[in-house]
Amino acid sequence: MKQQYQKTIVGLNAMVDQGIVPGVSYILFDHDQEYREVRGLAEVQPDKQQLRAGMQYDLASLTKVIGTVPVIAMALQEGKITFDDPVQKYLSEFSDPRPTIRHLLTHTSGICGYIPHRDELTATELKQAYLTQQHVDESFNRQIRYADVNFLYLGWIAERIFGKPIQQLITEKVLEPLKMVEATFKPLSQNAVPTEIQLQRGLIRGVAHDPKAYILGEECGCAGLFASLDDLLKYSRALIETNLNDLLKEKIVDQMFMDQTLISGEHSRSLGWKLLHATNDRHLVISHTGFTGTWLILDKKEDQGMIVLTNRVHPSAKNDDYLWARDQLFATYLYEKENA
């Protein structure tokens, strides 16, 4: 397996060797075969700390697809909501009747708007601002515009339906049933891989890097989850091999591997996931990234996956070299997995 993914592995290790990321934890899997490495540093400032197997990473936006998407999928398959339900049906404070659950999931809602002093608001003030100070722009149902607000709304819709905050729902409905034992919204600081060093917050470690998740806490469905490499392997295999251990029906998992936008033509969004094409027969695989330096690529048809965890925002989030390296690795992996 190491030979099949030789260039991918070289590229992953090069990110550490070239100082693009402090360290990396990754797994490549192909049916029952796995190749993994954990190398580099967890922390470079103010102290140097070696990266250890089993450490918990701030997953950032992977929270969307690992946690919020399955909770919403459960609500869909239980008939508690439908794809075409207006957002306004559940969040009456939101003024525009056009965006639906589907628009939120596919990032085609067009919902946007500037919130002054956003990071200085309380949780109550921030939630209220998102519900009342957003508008729908001309991109509605015409363009994919990835935005956290879509998954904030999905989290609040889930809370209205199930009566519990979204992060509690994720824990009870996804993490615990899948036995993702190191996945949590409240990790122990010493086992969490640090993220950015900021003037106001200092070294961020064991709490969400995302400012909205930091303020909103358990009511945030777009970020905030921490997990280890083993947790994500459990999740990834369960999703593509057993429909999340039968938490979901096969039909709704299959829908994650299909374009779910209502825009004419071929587009790259399913239920929360970004769609990529395999290089051989162009069948669809799913992917997602996290701002902190995390990503997943999963192929249900071929039972293959790539799970990569870094803290590329440590000590600073200004790291364009990482974005270039990640894009190259996506392309290299997609080629190698189909052309062994």
Secondary structure, DSSP 8 states (H G I E B T S, - for coil): -TTTTHHHHHHHHHHHHTTSSSEEEEEEEETTEEEEEEEEEEE-SSS-EE--TT-BEE-TTHHIIIIIHHHHHHHHHTTS--TT-BHHHH-TT---S--BHHHHHHT-S-EE---TTGGGS-HHHHHHHHHHS-EE-TTTTTS----HHHHHHHHHHHHHHHSS-HHHHHIIIIITTTT-TT-BSS--GGGB----EETTTEE--SS-SSHHHHHHGGG-SSS--EE-HHHHHHHHHHHHHHHHHHTS-HHHHHHTTS----SSS--SBSSS-EEEE-TTT--EEEEEEETTTEEEEEETTTTEEEEEEE-TTSS-S--HHHHHHHHHHHHHHHHHHH--
